[in-house]
Amino acid sequence: MDLKLYYQKIRETESKLRDADPVVVSLATPDGGKAGVLTEAPRAVAAKLVVDGCARLADPEEAKQFRAEREEAKRVADQIEASSKVQLAVLSTAELDRLKNNSRGTKN
């Protein structure tokens, strides 16, 4: 294998990538690589995967759908995290009665 040619192909492929973090789709490989898995990778890594034949660039619709799904998953995870941060205050009966009396006095 000519290493100069190999790295030249990687640089050429990287220069053609428009996104800073392009979405790539994995291809089936003889060593057990699973086909069809979408992931976002830095340009240099994506270019190497494409040149090595382990992945292909996702078409714009695939990339758009992948990013939308990832954004939705992030939103759901943020909601779950926020809901786990519910603050509780433990009050004695005397404190609760005092708060009730104070709120009744301010309503009138």
N, CA, C and O atoms as CSV, one atom per row, in Angstrom:
chain,resi,resn,atom,element,x,y,z
A,1,MET,N,N,0.853,-1.185,0.000
A,1,MET,CA,C,0.000,0.000,0.000
A,1,MET,C,C,0.894,1.242,0.000
A,1,MET,O,O,1.844,1.348,0.775
A,2,ASP,N,N,0.566,2.158,-0.875
A,2,ASP,CA,C,1.308,3.412,-0.953
A,2,ASP,C,C,0.733,4.388,0.074
A,2,ASP,O,O,-0.373,4.896,-0.111
A,3,LEU,N,N,1.467,4.654,1.146
A,3,LEU,CA,C,0.970,5.509,2.225
A,3,LEU,C,C,0.754,6.949,1.779
A,3,LEU,O,O,-0.170,7.610,2.254
A,4,LYS,N,N,1.598,7.445,0.868
A,4,LYS,CA,C,1.411,8.819,0.385
A,4,LYS,C,C,0.059,8.954,-0.311
A,4,LYS,O,O,-0.669,9.923,-0.094
A,5,LEU,N,N,-0.260,7.988,-1.136
A,5,LEU,CA,C,-1.536,8.009,-1.852
A,5,LEU,C,C,-2.705,7.868,-0.878
A,5,LEU,O,O,-3.723,8.546,-1.021
A,6,TYR,N,N,-2.557,6.986,0.111
A,6,TYR,CA,C,-3.596,6.764,1.112
A,6,TYR,C,C,-3.912,8.057,1.866
A,6,TYR,O,O,-5.073,8.451,1.970
A,7,TYR,N,N,-2.884,8.707,2.386
A,7,TYR,CA,C,-3.120,9.939,3.146
A,7,TYR,C,C,-3.553,11.095,2.255
A,7,TYR,O,O,-4.257,11.996,2.709
A,8,GLN,N,N,-3.140,11.076,1.000
A,8,GLN,CA,C,-3.614,12.088,0.056
A,8,GLN,C,C,-5.118,11.929,-0.165
A,8,GLN,O,O,-5.845,12.921,-0.223
A,9,LYS,N,N,-5.589,10.678,-0.287
A,9,LYS,CA,C,-7.026,10.428,-0.448
A,9,LYS,C,C,-7.799,10.923,0.776
A,9,LYS,O,O,-8.871,11.515,0.646
A,10,ILE,N,N,-7.248,10.676,1.956
A,10,ILE,CA,C,-7.907,11.127,3.186
A,10,ILE,C,C,-8.004,12.654,3.189
A,10,ILE,O,O,-9.061,13.206,3.492
A,11,ARG,N,N,-6.904,13.338,2.854
A,11,ARG,CA,C,-6.919,14.814,2.834
A,11,ARG,C,C,-7.900,15.342,1.790
A,11,ARG,O,O,-8.614,16.310,2.053
A,12,GLU,N,N,-7.946,14.729,0.618
A,12,GLU,CA,C,-8.875,15.158,-0.427
A,12,GLU,C,C,-10.325,14.962,0.020
A,12,GLU,O,O,-11.167,15.838,-0.174
A,13,THR,N,N,-10.600,13.820,0.613
A,13,THR,CA,C,-11.955,13.552,1.093
A,13,THR,C,C,-12.333,14.532,2.189
A,13,THR,O,O,-13.455,15.037,2.219
A,14,GLU,N,N,-11.395,14.801,3.091
A,14,GLU,CA,C,-11.663,15.748,4.180
A,14,GLU,C,C,-11.933,17.145,3.647
A,14,GLU,O,O,-12.795,17.852,4.168
A,15,SER,N,N,-11.209,17.548,2.618
A,15,SER,CA,C,-11.411,18.889,2.064
A,15,SER,C,C,-12.769,19.029,1.374
A,15,SER,O,O,-13.284,20.139,1.243
A,16,LYS,N,N,-13.343,17.927,0.940
A,16,LYS,CA,C,-14.648,17.959,0.271
A,16,LYS,C,C,-15.814,17.994,1.257
A,16,LYS,O,O,-16.939,18.316,0.875
A,17,LEU,N,N,-15.553,17.667,2.512
A,17,LEU,CA,C,-16.615,17.669,3.512
A,17,LEU,C,C,-16.964,19.095,3.902
A,17,LEU,O,O,-16.082,19.888,4.229
A,18,ARG,N,N,-18.240,19.419,3.867
A,18,ARG,CA,C,-18.688,20.775,4.170
A,18,ARG,C,C,-18.878,21.003,5.665
A,18,ARG,O,O,-18.514,22.058,6.186
A,19,ASP,N,N,-19.443,20.024,6.353
A,19,ASP,CA,C,-19.731,20.171,7.779
A,19,ASP,C,C,-18.477,19.962,8.619
A,19,ASP,O,O,-17.568,19.228,8.233
A,20,ALA,N,N,-18.447,20.618,9.773
A,20,ALA,CA,C,-17.346,20.405,10.710
A,20,ALA,C,C,-17.430,19.010,11.307
A,20,ALA,O,O,-16.409,18.366,11.549
A,21,ASP,N,N,-18.650,18.548,11.544
A,21,ASP,CA,C,-18.892,17.207,12.076
A,21,ASP,C,C,-19.921,16.508,11.194
A,21,ASP,O,O,-21.110,16.510,11.513
A,22,PRO,N,N,-19.479,15.909,10.085
A,22,PRO,CA,C,-20.438,15.261,9.185
A,22,PRO,C,C,-21.009,13.981,9.783
A,22,PRO,O,O,-20.409,13.353,10.656
A,23,VAL,N,N,-22.173,13.620,9.292
A,23,VAL,CA,C,-22.822,12.373,9.713
A,23,VAL,C,C,-22.409,11.292,8.722
A,23,VAL,O,O,-22.483,11.476,7.508
A,24,VAL,N,N,-21.970,10.154,9.271
A,24,VAL,CA,C,-21.585,9.026,8.432
A,24,VAL,C,C,-22.456,7.825,8.777
A,24,VAL,O,O,-22.960,7.697,9.892
A,25,VAL,N,N,-22.617,6.953,7.795
A,25,VAL,CA,C,-23.399,5.729,7.965
A,25,VAL,C,C,-22.433,4.562,7.831
A,25,VAL,O,O,-21.718,4.454,6.835
A,26,SER,N,N,-22.410,3.697,8.826
A,26,SER,CA,C,-21.481,2.572,8.797
A,26,SER,C,C,-21.875,1.567,7.721
A,26,SER,O,O,-23.042,1.446,7.346
A,27,LEU,N,N,-20.868,0.854,7.240
A,27,LEU,CA,C,-21.071,-0.203,6.263
A,27,LEU,C,C,-20.687,-1.525,6.905
A,27,LEU,O,O,-19.898,-1.550,7.850
A,28,ALA,N,N,-21.237,-2.619,6.404
A,28,ALA,CA,C,-20.860,-3.935,6.906
A,28,ALA,C,C,-19.401,-4.189,6.539
A,28,ALA,O,O,-18.980,-3.931,5.411
A,29,THR,N,N,-18.642,-4.694,7.494
A,29,THR,CA,C,-17.234,-4.987,7.258
A,29,THR,C,C,-16.956,-6.448,7.582
A,29,THR,O,O,-17.693,-7.058,8.357
A,30,PRO,N,N,-15.915,-7.012,7.007
A,30,PRO,CA,C,-15.591,-8.422,7.260
A,30,PRO,C,C,-15.263,-8.719,8.723
A,30,PRO,O,O,-15.394,-9.858,9.173
A,31,ASP,N,N,-14.837,-7.696,9.462
A,31,ASP,CA,C,-14.474,-7.925,10.862
A,31,ASP,C,C,-15.655,-7.724,11.807
A,31,ASP,O,O,-15.463,-7.590,13.015
A,32,GLY,N,N,-16.868,-7.701,11.273
A,32,GLY,CA,C,-18.062,-7.650,12.112
A,32,GLY,C,C,-18.713,-6.291,12.223
A,32,GLY,O,O,-19.620,-6.123,13.038
A,33,GLY,N,N,-18.294,-5.311,11.440
A,33,GLY,CA,C,-18.905,-3.996,11.469
A,33,GLY,C,C,-20.366,-4.056,11.068
A,33,GLY,O,O,-20.717,-4.721,10.093
A,34,LYS,N,N,-21.209,-3.376,11.800
A,34,LYS,CA,C,-22.653,-3.401,11.571
A,34,LYS,C,C,-23.038,-2.285,10.595
A,34,LYS,O,O,-22.622,-1.138,10.763
A,35,ALA,N,N,-23.806,-2.613,9.610
A,35,ALA,CA,C,-24.213,-1.639,8.592
A,35,ALA,C,C,-25.391,-0.802,9.071
A,35,ALA,O,O,-26.249,-1.283,9.812
A,36,GLY,N,N,-25.422,0.462,8.638
A,36,GLY,CA,C,-26.584,1.306,8.872
A,36,GLY,C,C,-26.582,2.119,10.148
A,36,GLY,O,O,-27.583,2.768,10.451
A,37,VAL,N,N,-25.502,2.112,10.906
A,37,VAL,CA,C,-25.440,2.882,12.145
A,37,VAL,C,C,-24.970,4.298,11.803
A,37,VAL,O,O,-23.896,4.483,11.231
A,38,LEU,N,N,-25.784,5.289,12.159
A,38,LEU,CA,C,-25.435,6.677,11.898
A,38,LEU,C,C,-24.700,7.251,13.094
A,38,LEU,O,O,-25.032,6.961,14.244
A,39,THR,N,N,-23.696,8.071,12.809
A,39,THR,CA,C,-22.961,8.757,13.866
A,39,THR,C,C,-22.354,10.033,13.303
A,39,THR,O,O,-22.159,10.179,12.096
A,40,GLU,N,N,-22.067,10.931,14.200
A,40,GLU,CA,C,-21.445,12.188,13.825
A,40,GLU,C,C,-19.977,12.087,14.205
A,40,GLU,O,O,-19.650,11.649,15.308
A,41,ALA,N,N,-19.091,12.486,13.304
A,41,ALA,CA,C,-17.663,12.357,13.561
A,41,ALA,C,C,-16.939,13.617,13.093
A,41,ALA,O,O,-17.426,14.320,12.208
A,42,PRO,N,N,-15.784,13.904,13.679
A,42,PRO,CA,C,-14.974,15.027,13.178
A,42,PRO,C,C,-14.594,14.769,11.710
A,42,PRO,O,O,-14.554,13.622,11.265
A,43,ARG,N,N,-14.323,15.822,10.986
A,43,ARG,CA,C,-14.041,15.703,9.554
A,43,ARG,C,C,-12.919,14.722,9.256
A,43,ARG,O,O,-13.034,13.910,8.339
A,44,ALA,N,N,-11.828,14.790,10.026
A,44,ALA,CA,C,-10.683,13.915,9.767
A,44,ALA,C,C,-11.060,12.447,9.965
A,44,ALA,O,O,-10.664,11.592,9.172
A,45,VAL,N,N,-11.808,12.159,11.000
A,45,VAL,CA,C,-12.222,10.777,11.278
A,45,VAL,C,C,-13.210,10.303,10.212
A,45,VAL,O,O,-13.102,9.179,9.722
A,46,ALA,N,N,-14.164,11.151,9.855
A,46,ALA,CA,C,-15.146,10.791,8.828
A,46,ALA,C,C,-14.448,10.501,7.501
A,46,ALA,O,O,-14.790,9.535,6.818
A,47,ALA,N,N,-13.477,11.327,7.134
A,47,ALA,CA,C,-12.744,11.117,5.887
A,47,ALA,C,C,-12.001,9.786,5.917
A,47,ALA,O,O,-12.005,9.057,4.925
A,48,LYS,N,N,-11.371,9.461,7.026
A,48,LYS,CA,C,-10.641,8.193,7.146
A,48,LYS,C,C,-11.600,7.012,7.037
A,48,LYS,O,O,-11.290,6.026,6.368
A,49,LEU,N,N,-12.762,7.098,7.686
A,49,LEU,CA,C,-13.743,6.018,7.610
A,49,LEU,C,C,-14.235,5.803,6.182
A,49,LEU,O,O,-14.425,4.667,5.747
A,50,VAL,N,N,-14.440,6.898,5.459
A,50,VAL,CA,C,-14.910,6.800,4.070
A,50,VAL,C,C,-13.824,6.181,3.196
A,50,VAL,O,O,-14.109,5.287,2.399
A,51,VAL,N,N,-12.582,6.646,3.336
A,51,VAL,CA,C,-11.485,6.116,2.523
A,51,VAL,C,C,-11.233,4.646,2.842
A,51,VAL,O,O,-10.934,3.863,1.940
A,52,ASP,N,N,-11.349,4.264,4.107
A,52,ASP,CA,C,-11.132,2.871,4.506
A,52,ASP,C,C,-12.281,1.951,4.096
A,52,ASP,O,O,-12.151,0.730,4.169
A,53,GLY,N,N,-13.401,2.528,3.666
A,53,GLY,CA,C,-14.538,1.729,3.242
A,53,GLY,C,C,-15.377,1.216,4.406
A,53,GLY,O,O,-16.152,0.273,4.249
A,54,CYS,N,N,-15.224,1.832,5.565
A,54,CYS,CA,C,-16.001,1.423,6.747
A,54,CYS,C,C,-17.304,2.198,6.859
A,54,CYS,O,O,-18.209,1.785,7.584
A,55,ALA,N,N,-17.408,3.320,6.149
A,55,ALA,CA,C,-18.603,4.158,6.244
A,55,ALA,C,C,-18.769,4.947,4.950
A,55,ALA,O,O,-17.861,5.043,4.124
A,56,ARG,N,N,-19.952,5.500,4.813
A,56,ARG,CA,C,-20.238,6.416,3.705
A,56,ARG,C,C,-20.856,7.666,4.314
A,56,ARG,O,O,-21.381,7.633,5.427
A,57,LEU,N,N,-20.791,8.756,3.583
A,57,LEU,CA,C,-21.425,9.977,4.067
A,57,LEU,C,C,-22.935,9.822,4.000
A,57,LEU,O,O,-23.469,9.272,3.037
A,58,ALA,N,N,-23.611,10.302,5.012
A,58,ALA,CA,C,-25.069,10.267,5.023
A,58,ALA,C,C,-25.594,11.312,4.052
A,58,ALA,O,O,-25.016,12.391,3.922
A,59,ASP,N,N,-26.685,10.994,3.371
A,59,ASP,CA,C,-27.277,12.009,2.503
A,59,ASP,C,C,-27.938,13.068,3.388
A,59,ASP,O,O,-28.193,12.811,4.565
A,60,PRO,N,N,-28.216,14.248,2.842
A,60,PRO,CA,C,-28.740,15.350,3.668
A,60,PRO,C,C,-29.994,14.996,4.465
A,60,PRO,O,O,-30.144,15.447,5.600
A,61,GLU,N,N,-30.892,14.202,3.897
A,61,GLU,CA,C,-32.122,13.836,4.607
A,61,GLU,C,C,-31.813,12.926,5.796
A,61,GLU,O,O,-32.391,13.088,6.871
A,62,GLU,N,N,-30.905,11.975,5.603
A,62,GLU,CA,C,-30.499,11.097,6.713
A,62,GLU,C,C,-29.852,11.903,7.837
A,62,GLU,O,O,-30.139,11.689,9.015
A,63,ALA,N,N,-28.980,12.829,7.456
A,63,ALA,CA,C,-28.293,13.650,8.457
A,63,ALA,C,C,-29.286,14.529,9.216
A,63,ALA,O,O,-29.184,14.683,10.433
A,64,LYS,N,N,-30.246,15.102,8.490
A,64,LYS,CA,C,-31.253,15.954,9.126
A,64,LYS,C,C,-32.079,15.148,10.121
A,64,LYS,O,O,-32.323,15.608,11.236
A,65,GLN,N,N,-32.512,13.953,9.731
A,65,GLN,CA,C,-33.312,13.106,10.610
A,65,GLN,C,C,-32.489,12.659,11.823
A,65,GLN,O,O,-33.004,12.635,12.941
A,66,PHE,N,N,-31.224,12.307,11.615
A,66,PHE,CA,C,-30.353,11.879,12.713
A,66,PHE,C,C,-30.188,12.997,13.738
A,66,PHE,O,O,-30.284,12.760,14.942
A,67,ARG,N,N,-29.944,14.200,13.264
A,67,ARG,CA,C,-29.753,15.333,14.179
A,67,ARG,C,C,-31.050,15.679,14.911
A,67,ARG,O,O,-31.020,16.044,16.087
A,68,ALA,N,N,-32.189,15.566,14.220
A,68,ALA,CA,C,-33.480,15.834,14.869
A,68,ALA,C,C,-33.754,14.808,15.966
A,68,ALA,O,O,-34.221,15.168,17.047
A,69,GLU,N,N,-33.469,13.541,15.700
A,69,GLU,CA,C,-33.664,12.494,16.712
A,69,GLU,C,C,-32.734,12.705,17.902
A,69,GLU,O,O,-33.136,12.523,19.051
A,70,ARG,N,N,-31.500,13.086,17.625
A,70,ARG,CA,C,-30.535,13.337,18.698
A,70,ARG,C,C,-30.964,14.535,19.542
A,70,ARG,O,O,-30.821,14.518,20.764
A,71,GLU,N,N,-31.488,15.570,18.895
A,71,GLU,CA,C,-31.966,16.754,19.611
A,71,GLU,C,C,-33.159,16.415,20.500
A,71,GLU,O,O,-33.252,16.898,21.629
A,72,GLU,N,N,-34.070,15.585,19.996
A,72,GLU,CA,C,-35.232,15.168,20.778
A,72,GLU,C,C,-34.789,14.335,21.980
A,72,GLU,O,O,-35.308,14.511,23.083
A,73,ALA,N,N,-33.840,13.434,21.773
A,73,ALA,CA,C,-33.335,12.615,22.878
A,73,ALA,C,C,-32.680,13.492,23.941
A,73,ALA,O,O,-32.816,13.220,25.134
A,74,LYS,N,N,-31.982,14.523,23.529
A,74,LYS,CA,C,-31.346,15.460,24.471
A,74,LYS,C,C,-32.415,16.210,25.262
A,74,LYS,O,O,-32.278,16.397,26.471
A,75,ARG,N,N,-33.477,16.640,24.580
A,75,ARG,CA,C,-34.545,17.367,25.247
A,75,ARG,C,C,-35.214,16.482,26.300
A,75,ARG,O,O,-35.472,16.933,27.416
A,76,VAL,N,N,-35.490,15.240,25.954
A,76,VAL,CA,C,-36.112,14.307,26.894
A,76,VAL,C,C,-35.184,14.055,28.082
A,76,VAL,O,O,-35.636,14.031,29.227
A,77,ALA,N,N,-33.897,13.868,27.820
A,77,ALA,CA,C,-32.942,13.638,28.903
A,77,ALA,C,C,-32.867,14.850,29.829
A,77,ALA,O,O,-32.771,14.697,31.046
A,78,ASP,N,N,-32.910,16.050,29.255
A,78,ASP,CA,C,-32.895,17.263,30.079
A,78,ASP,C,C,-34.148,17.365,30.946
A,78,ASP,O,O,-34.074,17.790,32.099
A,79,GLN,N,N,-35.302,16.974,30.390
A,79,GLN,CA,C,-36.547,16.992,31.167
A,79,GLN,C,C,-36.477,16.006,32.323
A,79,GLN,O,O,-36.884,16.324,33.440
A,80,ILE,N,N,-35.970,14.829,32.061
A,80,ILE,CA,C,-35.851,13.816,33.112
A,80,ILE,C,C,-34.912,14.309,34.207
A,80,ILE,O,O,-35.190,14.140,35.394
A,81,GLU,N,N,-33.816,14.908,33.809
A,81,GLU,CA,C,-32.865,15.435,34.793
A,81,GLU,C,C,-33.497,16.554,35.615
A,81,GLU,O,O,-33.326,16.605,36.833
A,82,ALA,N,N,-34.221,17.446,34.955
A,82,ALA,CA,C,-34.863,18.549,35.668
A,82,ALA,C,C,-35.928,18.039,36.633
A,82,ALA,O,O,-36.082,18.573,37.731
A,83,SER,N,N,-36.662,17.005,36.224
A,83,SER,CA,C,-37.706,16.486,37.107
A,83,SER,C,C,-37.121,15.768,38.319
A,83,SER,O,O,-37.783,15.651,39.350
A,84,SER,N,N,-35.900,15.294,38.202
A,84,SER,CA,C,-35.275,14.619,39.342
A,84,SER,C,C,-34.729,15.618,40.354
A,84,SER,O,O,-34.308,15.234,41.445
A,85,LYS,N,N,-34.734,16.876,39.998
A,85,LYS,CA,C,-34.212,17.908,40.888
A,85,LYS,C,C,-35.320,18.656,41.629
A,85,LYS,O,O,-35.137,19.814,42.004
A,86,VAL,N,N,-36.450,18.015,41.840
A,86,VAL,CA,C,-37.554,18.641,42.566
A,86,VAL,C,C,-37.102,18.872,43.999
A,86,VAL,O,O,-36.582,17.967,44.651
A,87,GLN,N,N,-37.306,20.090,44.481
A,87,GLN,CA,C,-36.887,20.421,45.833
A,87,GLN,C,C,-38.043,20.260,46.797
A,87,GLN,O,O,-39.159,20.715,46.544
A,88,LEU,N,N,-37.759,19.616,47.881
A,88,LEU,CA,C,-38.754,19.411,48.916
A,88,LEU,C,C,-38.295,20.093,50.192
A,88,LEU,O,O,-37.102,20.134,50.493
A,89,ALA,N,N,-39.247,20.624,50.935
A,89,ALA,CA,C,-38.943,21.232,52.230
A,89,ALA,C,C,-39.786,20.526,53.282
A,89,ALA,O,O,-40.993,20.352,53.111
A,90,VAL,N,N,-39.152,20.130,54.350
A,90,VAL,CA,C,-39.863,19.471,55.442
A,90,VAL,C,C,-40.184,20.532,56.488
A,90,VAL,O,O,-39.291,21.205,57.002
A,91,LEU,N,N,-41.473,20.670,56.793
A,91,LEU,CA,C,-41.919,21.657,57.772
A,91,LEU,C,C,-42.541,20.944,58.959
A,91,LEU,O,O,-43.194,19.909,58.822
A,92,SER,N,N,-42.324,21.513,60.094
A,92,SER,CA,C,-43.005,20.982,61.272
A,92,SER,C,C,-44.456,21.460,61.219
A,92,SER,O,O,-44.787,22.385,60.477
A,93,THR,N,N,-45.308,20.828,62.005
A,93,THR,CA,C,-46.714,21.211,62.050
A,93,THR,C,C,-46.868,22.658,62.494
A,93,THR,O,O,-47.717,23.379,61.971
A,94,ALA,N,N,-46.068,23.082,63.441
A,94,ALA,CA,C,-46.139,24.459,63.931
A,94,ALA,C,C,-45.784,25.454,62.818
A,94,ALA,O,O,-46.436,26.488,62.678
A,95,GLU,N,N,-44.750,25.138,62.030
A,95,GLU,CA,C,-44.362,26.030,60.937
A,95,GLU,C,C,-45.458,26.085,59.870
A,95,GLU,O,O,-45.747,27.149,59.322
A,96,LEU,N,N,-46.063,24.931,59.581
A,96,LEU,CA,C,-47.135,24.894,58.595
A,96,LEU,C,C,-48.323,25.724,59.052
A,96,LEU,O,O,-48.893,26.481,58.266
A,97,ASP,N,N,-48.707,25.585,60.335
A,97,ASP,CA,C,-49.817,26.379,60.871
A,97,ASP,C,C,-49.509,27.866,60.807
A,97,ASP,O,O,-50.376,28.675,60.477
A,98,ARG,N,N,-48.273,28.220,61.123
A,98,ARG,CA,C,-47.865,29.631,61.084
A,98,ARG,C,C,-47.971,30.171,59.656
A,98,ARG,O,O,-48.465,31.279,59.449
A,99,LEU,N,N,-47.504,29.385,58.659
A,99,LEU,CA,C,-47.592,29.815,57.262
A,99,LEU,C,C,-49.047,29.955,56.810
A,99,LEU,O,O,-49.387,30.891,56.086
A,100,LYS,N,N,-49.903,29.027,57.238
A,100,LYS,CA,C,-51.326,29.106,56.885
A,100,LYS,C,C,-51.949,30.362,57.481
A,100,LYS,O,O,-52.697,31.068,56.804
A,101,ASN,N,N,-51.644,30.644,58.745
A,101,ASN,CA,C,-52.194,31.828,59.399
A,101,ASN,C,C,-51.696,33.103,58.736
A,101,ASN,O,O,-52.465,34.050,58.570
A,102,ASN,N,N,-50.441,33.144,58.359
A,102,ASN,CA,C,-49.899,34.326,57.700
A,102,ASN,C,C,-50.535,34.531,56.324
A,102,ASN,O,O,-50.796,35.667,55.928
A,103,SER,N,N,-50.785,33.443,55.594
A,103,SER,CA,C,-51.389,33.597,54.264
A,103,SER,C,C,-52.864,34.035,54.379
A,103,SER,O,O,-53.356,34.777,53.529
A,104,ARG,N,N,-53.550,33.587,55.404
A,104,ARG,CA,C,-54.954,34.027,55.611
A,104,ARG,C,C,-55.007,35.500,55.973
A,104,ARG,O,O,-55.924,36.213,55.563
A,105,GLY,N,N,-54.039,35.954,56.731
A,105,GLY,CA,C,-54.013,37.356,57.130
A,105,GLY,C,C,-53.728,38.284,55.960
A,105,GLY,O,O,-54.201,39.421,55.958
A,106,THR,N,N,-52.977,37.840,54.977
A,106,THR,CA,C,-52.640,38.689,53.818
A,106,THR,C,C,-53.738,38.704,52.777
A,106,THR,O,O,-53.787,39.625,51.962
A,107,LYS,N,N,-54.632,37.709,52.772
A,107,LYS,CA,C,-55.720,37.664,51.787
A,107,LYS,C,C,-56.793,38.697,52.090
A,107,LYS,O,O,-57.417,39.228,51.171
A,108,ASN,N,N,-57.008,38.978,53.316
A,108,ASN,CA,C,-58.102,39.891,53.683
A,108,ASN,C,C,-57.719,41.308,53.546
A,108,ASN,O,O,-58.529,42.195,53.816
